[in-house]
């Protein structure tokens, strides 16, 4: 889980750099074995606070102290926090994304959240844009909270959004048909493609709030749902008990 992306294997980073330099970018394709092909409009990665979802705006309003923006991409959240004179550090596994953030005057470093060599500590750890995805699989939830123990200052908080994918399994009568003997229904695989650049397939976790709360409590954290979106998405605040 400690890998970093090189430019030749970094579709999103190349798309972000193109848009930043040229004001436009090609199609950023998203492939999955579970869903039809999708596309990320690259312009949305540079959205302002006014263009962000209510969940994102709520998360930014709850940030305090020394802030870590995880998987920051183009730096849209860090940019808004810096404009509010907040102390924010951005990290991303993409060297190209980090380059774009640094050129915008943001404090950004190429590193992986799970790299033990990254030892700074923070009051707020921010994981947005389905931030739970970075965990990958439910079986890695305990390792995630152990890592949070290493990075959070006393009294610190994690602000993370996610979605409950159970709606994909909803029957016509409103019941849910989920195979309990299969893998957790929120575990998804993705691959991105930009122009001729193909990324590696990666695991992404959408976790329902009750499952998140279970693992939070198991690892000594209190989970609070701060807000709900319009489509099974939510924002959670996690604090050490």
Backbone torsions as a table, in degrees:
resi	resn	phi	psi	omega
1	UNK	NA	2.1	-174.3
2	UNK	-99.7	17.7	-174.4
3	UNK	-72.2	156.9	172.6
4	UNK	-121.6	157.2	-178.0
5	UNK	-98.2	133.0	170.8
6	UNK	-92.3	154.7	-175.4
7	UNK	-55.1	-33.0	-177.3
8	UNK	-74.9	-9.6	179.1
9	UNK	-123.6	26.9	-170.6
10	UNK	-127.2	79.2	-178.7
11	UNK	-59.6	-48.3	-176.6
12	UNK	-65.8	-41.8	179.6
13	UNK	-60.7	-40.9	177.1
14	UNK	-65.6	-39.5	178.0
15	UNK	-64.8	-42.8	178.6
16	UNK	-62.5	-43.9	-179.9
17	UNK	-64.8	-42.1	178.3
18	UNK	-59.6	-46.4	-177.4
19	UNK	-66.1	-39.2	-179.1
20	UNK	-66.5	-40.2	-176.3
21	UNK	-81.4	-36.8	-169.9
22	UNK	-112.5	-10.9	-177.3
23	UNK	77.5	8.3	177.2
24	UNK	-158.1	161.4	179.9
25	UNK	-150.4	161.4	176.9
26	UNK	-76.8	-166.1	-177.2
27	UNK	-80.9	123.8	174.7
28	UNK	-96.1	101.1	-174.1
29	UNK	-86.7	143.9	178.1
30	UNK	-123.0	118.7	-178.3
31	UNK	-111.3	148.8	178.4
32	UNK	-154.1	148.4	175.8
33	UNK	-73.8	-11.5	-174.9
34	UNK	-103.1	-21.4	-173.6
35	UNK	-131.5	165.5	171.6
36	UNK	-68.1	158.9	178.7
37	UNK	-59.0	140.1	-179.9
38	UNK	-127.3	178.7	-179.6
39	UNK	-143.3	138.8	174.2
40	UNK	-99.7	116.4	174.6
41	UNK	-66.5	112.9	-171.3
42	UNK	-60.5	-32.6	-179.9
43	UNK	-57.8	-32.5	-178.6
44	UNK	-67.4	-20.6	178.4
45	UNK	-71.6	-11.8	179.1
46	UNK	-111.2	23.6	-174.4
47	UNK	-66.7	151.9	174.9
48	UNK	-86.1	172.7	179.8
49	UNK	-60.6	-36.9	179.5
50	UNK	-64.6	-26.0	-179.2
51	UNK	-91.8	-5.7	-178.2
52	UNK	-79.0	162.6	177.8
53	UNK	-71.2	158.7	176.2
54	UNK	-56.4	-35.2	178.4
55	UNK	-63.6	-43.0	179.4
56	UNK	-63.5	-44.3	-178.9
57	UNK	-64.1	-38.3	177.1
58	UNK	-63.3	-42.7	179.1
59	UNK	-60.8	-45.7	-179.8
60	UNK	-62.8	-36.8	179.8
61	UNK	-68.6	-22.1	-179.0
62	UNK	-93.9	-4.8	179.8
63	UNK	-69.1	144.2	178.9
64	UNK	-155.0	161.0	176.1
65	UNK	66.6	-146.6	177.3
66	UNK	-84.4	122.8	-169.3
67	UNK	-112.9	136.3	172.5
68	UNK	-111.1	118.7	178.1
69	UNK	-97.9	107.6	-172.1
70	UNK	-92.6	135.1	-178.8
71	UNK	60.3	49.6	-165.0
72	UNK	-73.2	-17.0	176.2
73	UNK	63.3	-121.9	179.9
74	UNK	-77.4	-12.0	178.5
75	UNK	91.6	20.3	-175.2
76	UNK	-62.0	-38.4	-179.9
77	UNK	-72.9	-42.5	177.7
78	UNK	-62.2	-38.0	-179.7
79	UNK	-61.6	-43.0	179.2
80	UNK	-67.5	-39.5	179.4
81	UNK	-66.8	-41.0	177.4
82	UNK	-62.6	-37.5	178.3
83	UNK	-62.9	-22.8	177.5
84	UNK	-93.7	11.5	179.9
85	UNK	64.5	29.3	175.6
86	UNK	-83.9	154.2	178.7
87	UNK	-90.9	97.2	-172.7
88	UNK	-126.0	135.8	173.9
89	UNK	-117.4	131.9	-179.7
90	UNK	-107.1	141.9	172.5
91	UNK	-130.0	150.3	175.7
92	UNK	-156.4	153.0	178.8
93	UNK	-81.5	-7.0	-178.0
94	UNK	-96.2	120.0	178.0
95	UNK	-66.0	-33.0	-179.6
96	UNK	-70.0	-41.1	176.7
97	UNK	-63.2	-41.7	178.7
98	UNK	-63.4	-39.9	176.7
99	UNK	-58.4	-45.3	179.9
100	UNK	-63.2	-42.2	179.2
101	UNK	-64.9	-42.9	-179.6
102	UNK	-64.3	-37.2	178.9
103	UNK	-68.4	-18.8	173.6
104	UNK	-88.3	3.2	178.4
105	UNK	85.9	15.8	-179.6
106	UNK	-90.8	152.6	173.4
107	UNK	-82.3	104.8	-172.9
108	UNK	-138.2	142.0	-178.3
109	UNK	-136.1	139.7	172.8
110	UNK	-81.7	109.6	176.3
111	UNK	-158.4	167.2	177.5
112	UNK	-105.2	136.1	-179.3
113	UNK	-52.2	-33.5	-174.1
114	UNK	-94.4	6.6	178.4
115	UNK	-74.4	116.9	-177.6
116	UNK	-63.8	-16.4	177.7
117	UNK	-74.6	-17.4	176.1
118	UNK	-85.7	108.8	-167.7
119	UNK	-122.9	11.1	178.7
120	UNK	-69.3	163.3	-178.7
121	UNK	-129.4	150.7	-168.6
122	UNK	-140.4	156.8	174.5
123	UNK	-84.5	-32.5	179.7
124	UNK	-132.3	128.4	172.0
125	UNK	-110.9	119.1	-172.3
126	UNK	-106.8	121.7	177.6
127	UNK	-128.3	99.6	-177.1
128	UNK	-115.8	177.6	-173.8
129	UNK	62.3	60.0	-172.1
130	UNK	54.8	57.0	-173.2
131	UNK	-60.4	-22.9	177.1
132	UNK	-64.0	-17.7	-176.8
133	UNK	-56.3	-32.4	-176.1
134	UNK	-62.8	-20.5	179.2
135	UNK	-70.2	-32.1	172.8
136	UNK	89.6	-60.2	-178.4
137	UNK	-143.4	154.3	-179.9
138	UNK	-57.7	-36.1	-177.8
139	UNK	-63.7	-14.7	179.3
140	UNK	-96.0	4.0	-176.1
141	UNK	-62.5	-42.6	179.7
142	UNK	-61.9	-41.7	179.1
143	UNK	-64.1	-35.1	177.4
144	UNK	-61.9	-48.1	-178.9
145	UNK	-67.6	-34.1	175.3
146	UNK	-62.4	-38.4	177.5
147	UNK	-67.7	-38.0	177.2
148	UNK	-61.9	-35.8	176.9
149	UNK	-58.7	-34.9	-177.6
150	UNK	-76.6	-27.9	-172.2
151	UNK	-101.4	-20.4	-176.8
152	UNK	-86.5	137.0	170.5
153	UNK	-76.0	159.8	177.3
154	UNK	-54.0	133.4	-178.1
155	UNK	79.5	7.5	-176.4
156	UNK	-74.8	172.3	-176.6
157	UNK	-140.3	153.4	172.4
158	UNK	-112.8	127.6	174.4
159	UNK	-111.4	115.7	-172.4
160	UNK	-140.4	135.8	174.6
161	UNK	-108.5	157.4	177.4
162	UNK	-160.4	-177.9	178.8
163	UNK	-136.8	150.1	175.6
164	UNK	-97.6	112.7	-175.3
165	UNK	-83.0	10.4	-177.0
166	UNK	-61.8	-23.0	179.6
167	UNK	-60.4	-23.2	178.2
168	UNK	-69.1	-17.2	-176.1
169	UNK	-112.6	17.3	-178.3
170	UNK	-78.7	130.1	178.5
171	UNK	-84.7	170.9	-177.7
172	UNK	-62.2	-27.6	-179.1
173	UNK	-87.5	4.8	178.4
174	UNK	92.5	-4.9	177.2
175	UNK	-82.9	165.5	-178.5
176	UNK	-114.4	130.4	-179.0
177	UNK	-108.6	96.7	-177.0
178	UNK	-123.6	130.8	178.8
179	UNK	-79.5	105.6	-176.9
180	UNK	-71.5	-14.4	178.7
181	UNK	-89.7	-6.3	179.3
182	UNK	-92.2	-179.4	174.9
183	UNK	-62.2	159.5	178.0
184	UNK	-54.6	134.5	-170.6
185	UNK	-67.5	-12.4	179.3
186	UNK	-94.0	4.7	179.4
187	UNK	-88.9	120.1	-173.5
188	UNK	-127.6	149.9	171.7
189	UNK	-110.0	141.5	179.8
190	UNK	-133.3	157.4	170.5
191	UNK	-145.8	137.7	179.1
192	UNK	-110.6	148.4	178.3
193	UNK	-135.8	132.1	176.0
194	UNK	-136.5	117.2	-174.8
195	UNK	55.3	-121.3	-179.8
196	UNK	-99.4	11.4	-176.7
197	UNK	-97.6	118.4	179.9
198	UNK	-108.4	124.0	175.7
199	UNK	-84.6	168.8	175.3
200	UNK	-76.9	152.6	172.8
201	UNK	-68.8	137.0	-179.0
202	UNK	-135.7	154.8	177.8
203	UNK	-84.5	145.6	-179.5
204	UNK	-141.6	133.6	-175.2
205	UNK	-112.3	120.9	166.3
206	UNK	-101.5	121.7	-174.3
207	UNK	-120.7	131.5	176.2
208	UNK	-70.3	156.2	-171.9
209	UNK	-63.8	-37.9	-178.3
210	UNK	-64.9	-38.4	176.4
211	UNK	-67.2	-41.1	176.9
212	UNK	-61.1	-43.9	-179.6
213	UNK	-64.2	-38.3	178.1
214	UNK	-58.5	-50.0	-178.2
215	UNK	-71.5	-32.2	175.5
216	UNK	-61.4	-50.9	179.7
217	UNK	-61.0	-40.5	179.6
218	UNK	-59.2	-32.8	-176.8
219	UNK	-102.6	15.2	174.0
220	UNK	83.3	28.3	178.8
221	UNK	-120.2	149.4	171.5
222	UNK	-98.6	130.7	-180.0
223	UNK	-108.7	125.8	177.9
224	UNK	-122.7	133.0	175.8
225	UNK	-87.0	112.6	-177.5
226	UNK	-81.9	-32.5	-176.3
227	UNK	-162.0	155.8	175.8
228	UNK	-122.0	142.9	176.4
229	UNK	-90.3	-169.3	-175.7
230	UNK	-89.1	-8.3	-173.6
231	UNK	-139.6	62.8	176.0
232	UNK	64.0	15.6	177.2
233	UNK	-100.9	158.6	-176.3
234	UNK	-155.9	163.2	174.2
235	UNK	-117.1	129.6	-179.9
236	UNK	-117.1	147.9	171.1
237	UNK	-114.9	126.8	-177.3
238	UNK	-118.2	125.1	-178.9
239	UNK	-129.0	145.5	178.1
240	UNK	-67.2	131.3	178.7
241	UNK	-72.3	NA	NA
